[in-house]
Amino acid sequence: MFSLESFSNVLTIICFCMEAYHIVGHCAVLFRVRLLPRKDLVRIRYYFLIDLMTVFVSSFVVLGKLQWLAVIQMCQHMYYFLYWEQTGPAKKIISWSSIDWTKSKFYKEWHLDSILGTAFDVGVHILMAFLLGQRMTTVQVIIGLVVVQCSSFTILNGPWLAWSNPWDTPKWIEKRIKPLQTYYSSSQD
């Protein structure tokens, strides 16, 4: 039968995989490995809510630790979710996280608010994944990492999605990119 302990184990594994997936995705953006065009990034607003819920479940439900850190991360994500495309900081993080930024006049500028905010988020996910991994067997961790690697590779490198290397962008994705006129919008906004 399905016991509370087995449910807890399954939830731990799911949270671990989600945390590891967020690490890969955020690092792809932070280190400019794979990015989306801004117009596509604007449409995935709910990713911020999923990210927030992953940290909530990991910290409050599974681990019962570091709630203070989770609350800071959750406030950050709730702000971006609630004010998506409505405030300067929310528009800026969308622009900075997009491939449009790398094609704009701003790409050589260091925006420490965006860099440190994303690095903080990566750090929270690393910490949560590490603590969750301590509750798992070695085999579970390895299988979880293989699942994350395969799903990340499929999503970030799949030809059907607009994730692209900003320095070698396919023509069909180039058509989706609009030059940024300000930190907060493209020429079409």
Secondary structure, DSSP 8 states (H G I E B T S, - for coil): ---HHHHHHHHHHHHHHHHHHHHHHHHHHHTTSSBB-HHHHGGGTHHHHHHHHHHHIIIIIII---HHHHHHHHHHHHHHHHTTTTSHHHHHHHHHTBHHHHTSTTTTS--HHHHHHHHHHHHHHHHHHHHHHTTS-HHHHHHHHHHHHHHHHHHHH-TTS--B-TTS--HHHHTT---EEETTEETT-
